[in-house]
Amino acid sequence: MLSPQPRRRTLLRALPAALGAAAALPVLGACTYASVRLDEETNAIPEIDLSGIGEQADLAALVPAAIRERGELVNGAALNYAPGEFVGSNGEAVGYDIDVLAAIGAVLGLATRTESAVFAQIIPSIGATYDVGISSFTIDPQRLEQVSMVSYFSAGMAYAVRSGNPYGIDPGDLCGTSVAHQVGTYMDDVVVERDEICRADGGRGIVDQPYVGNADAATAVVGGKADVLIGDSPVIAYAVDRSRGTLEQIGDIEDAALNGIVVAKDQPELAEAIRGAVQHLIDTGTLREIFAAWGNENGMIDIAEVDPVQ
């Protein structure tokens, strides 16, 4: 069954708190110990030691003078997309993208700083407010008309179920199943379109179970309140990794596309410096270490490119 092509990272819009609460199905009180543990584990922050990364002088020399003199690479990110970028318990920016940024900074001999931003406003602010945008951006032709993008990761849509797949869920046929997902995301549209296909073919429809957060959606699947969890592949991989064996991913990653680090078009040397830094991190194994710590090693790529053709 064909699924629609993702055009951007999963969060489509910010919902008012009251609307989000009304739209989400509650996690019922009779949840299992495993589901409670899953919620706690999903919020865990891995510790990654980047102290061994050395500055690469040839790449550092490509960084524009204004940034070198400042000594800091400033990133704009929408901090509402775990595990890519979100707000930690101490109010700091955390996530695999934040760790990737820090590693790139180390290669280029720069400190790094992430400023919280509205997702739609990041690209228009690149080159002015922000030097770069590392915020789970999918590389697509429309964005490449505005900015340059350096590939560093691959993501798509994925599925998870209770370990052992007790309900025999087939990702290609979700008719008659209850599907948990985070509300206000691209998955809202996926569920509606899949449900319409099921009913058009005379089959049973899909029971839509949206939750305010992905941790709640994952907990519903572990607790048997929903049959399957759907979401962007980094989100699903993170939930499975933190579930301690209570969730498993099924099927292939669908509609995989490259994610890119956003750089202003009029700064090709900065783009090349970042590309070289990402490639250095790939070659040394550091990038794999970062993604593995966040349960997303399967998103690794072998070659970093500026403005890759997909």
N, C-alpha and C positions, 0 to 999 in steps of 0.2 A: 504494500500500500504506500503510495507516495505521500510524503509530508511536505508542507510548505517550506520554502527556503527562508532561513533566518536572515534578517537584514541587519541586526544589531544585537548588542548584548541583551540579556534576558529582561532586565527591568525597563519597562516601557514608560512608566509614569509613576509619580509619587501620589499615593492615595491619602486623603485625609484620614486621620486616625479613626474617626467614627465610621467612615465608609469601609475602611479595611476591616474593622471589627465586625461589622454587619455582614460583610461578604464572606468572611472566613468561617468555616465550620469549627466548632470547638473541639478540643481534644478532651474526651470524656474522662471523668475521674478514675475510672477503673482501668487505668493503663498499667502495663506490666512493668516490672523492675527494669527489664531490658529497654523499654521505650523511654523511661525516665533517664537511664544512663545514656541513651543515645542523644537526648537533648543536651545533656551536660557535655558529652564528648564532642558534639558538633561545634560547640563554642570554644574548644581548646585551641590555644595558639602554640604552634611548634617553635622551638628555639633553633635557629640556624646560625652557625658560626661562619661569618664571612671574613674573619680577620686574616685569613691566609691569602686573600686576593691581593696581588701586587699591581701597582700602576704600570700601564703599558705606555711608554713615552711617545711612541709613534702615533698612537690613537689620541692621547691627551693633547698632542700638538695640533690636532684637527679641530679642537673645540674653539669656538669663536672667542676672541679676546675678552669681550665683555663678560662672558660667563666664567672664563678662567680667572679674571681679576676678582670677580665676586666670590669665586671658590665654591659655588653651590649650584646644583642643578635643580630647578624648581619644576615640580610636576603638578598638574591639575588632575584630580580624580574624584569621581562620584563615589563616596564611601558608603555604599549600600548594597554591595554585591559580594558577599562571602562565597568562596574563599579568596576571590581576586583582590578586593580592596574593601575594607569595612573598618568600623571603629572598634578598637579594643576596649577592655574593661577600664583602662586608665585614660580613655579618651584619645589615645593615639591612633594614627593610621596603621593598620596591619593588613596582611594578606600576601599572597604570592607575588602580586605585582609590586607591592611595596618592597619586598625582599629583592626582586629582580632590579628595581630601581637602585637600591642600595649597592647591589653588586656591580651594576653598570657604573655607578659613581666611583666605586673603588678602582675599577679598571682605568677610568679617566682621571683619577686623582682629584675627585670632587666630593664634597659633602652633598647630601640630597635632602630635599624637603618636599612634602606633599601637602597641598592645600585642598581643602574640601571644595567641591564645585558641583554645580548642576550639570548633569551629563551632557545635555544639549548645548551647553554654553562653553564646553571645553575647547572644541575645535576652533570656534571663532576667536578664542582668546590665545591660541598658540602663537608664540613669537612676540607677544606683548606681555600679557599677565603671566603666562607659563612658558617655560622653555620646551617642555615635552608634555604629552598626555599619555599616561600609562593607566588605562582604566577599562581593560577588557574590550577594546574596540575591534570589531570585525573589519577586516580590510575589504573594501568594496569600491567599485569604480566611482561612485558618487563622492565618496570621501577623498579619493585620490585626485579628484579635480580641485580640491581645496587645499590639501596638505600632502606631505610625504609621509609614508608609513614604513616602519621597519618590522619585519615579521619576526616573531619570537615564540609562538605558541599556536596550537591548533585546537579548535573546539567545535562542538556541534550539539546535537540533542541526544539525550540518553535516558535509559529506563532502569529502575531498581525495584526489587521485590523482596519479600521476606526470604531469608536464606532457605534454599531448597525449592523455591518457587512452588509452594504448596497448592496454589490455585492454577498452575499450569499456564501462566500468562504468556501470550505470544505478542511481542511488540508490534507485529504486523497486523494484528486483529484485536483491538481493544473493545470491540462491541460487547456490551453486557457487563463490563467491568466498572469498578469505581476507581477513578483516577485522582490522586492527590498531587497538588502542585502549589507553587507560591502565587498568590493573587497579584494582579497588576503586572504580570510578566507576559512575554511572548507565548507562554504555555496556555494562557487564557484562550488565545485564538486557535492554538493547536487542538485543544479539547473540543471547541465548538465545531471546527471543521471535520474532525474525526467523527464526532457524534452525528453530524449531518450526513456523512458518507454511510455510516451504519444504518441510519433510518431510511435513507434513499434506497438502500439495497434490501429493505424489508427486515433488517435485523434489529436486535435489541440496541437501544441507545447506550451512551456512556453516562454514568453517574459522576457528575462533576463535583469534586471536593477541593475547593480552593482554601488555602490557609494564609494567614498574614505572613508567616515566615517559612522558609524551607525546612528548618528544624522541626517545626510542628507538622509539616506535611510528611516528613520522613518518619516521625514518631507515630503518625496515624497508620502508616504501612506496617511498621514493626509491631504495633499493637493490634493489628488485624482489623482496623476500622476502614482501611482502604486497601485495594488490591495491588496497586502499582503507583510508583512515584515517577514523575517525568520532570525533566528540567534540562538546562544547559549541562553539557558533559562535565565541566569543572565542578559544578554544584553537586551533581550526582556522585561523581568520584569522591568528593570530599565527604559526603554523607556516608557512603559505603565504607570509606577508610576509617571514619570515626565511629562506626557502628559496632566494632569489635565482633564481627561475624554475624550480626543479626540482619543485615541487609546484603544483597548481592546484586551486581549489575547484570542485566540480561540483554542479549542482542548486540548489534553493532552501534557505534556512534553514527548518527544520521546527519547528513547535510554539513559535514565537517568543513570548516573554513579557517583561514589563518587569522590570528589576532595580530595587531600591529601597534607599535609605539609611534605616536603622532609627533611630527616635527614640521616646522614651518617650511614651505616650499622654497623660500629664499635663503635657507640655511643648509645647502647640500653638504657642506663639510661637517656640520653637526650630525646630520643624518648618517653620514659615512662613519663618523666616530662611534655613534651608537650601534650601527650595524657591526662594526669591527669588535666592539665590546661584547655584544651579544654572541658573536661567533666565537670569541675567546672563551666566554663562559660555557658555550656548548662544547668546545674542544677540550676544555679542562675538566668537564664533568660537573662544574659548579651549578649550571642551570638545571641539570637533571636532579641534583641534590635538593635544590630549592623546591622544584615541583613535586618530587617524591615526598618531601616532608609535609606537603599540603595534600597528599593523596592524588596528585595529578600528573604523575610521570607519563601517563599515556598521551599527554598533550605535547610531548617533546617533538621538536623538529630538528633536522640535521643541518640545515643551511639557513642563515639569516640573510634576508635580502631587503633592499630598498625598493619600495613600490613593486612588489612581485605581481605578476599576471596570474590570475586564478581562473 
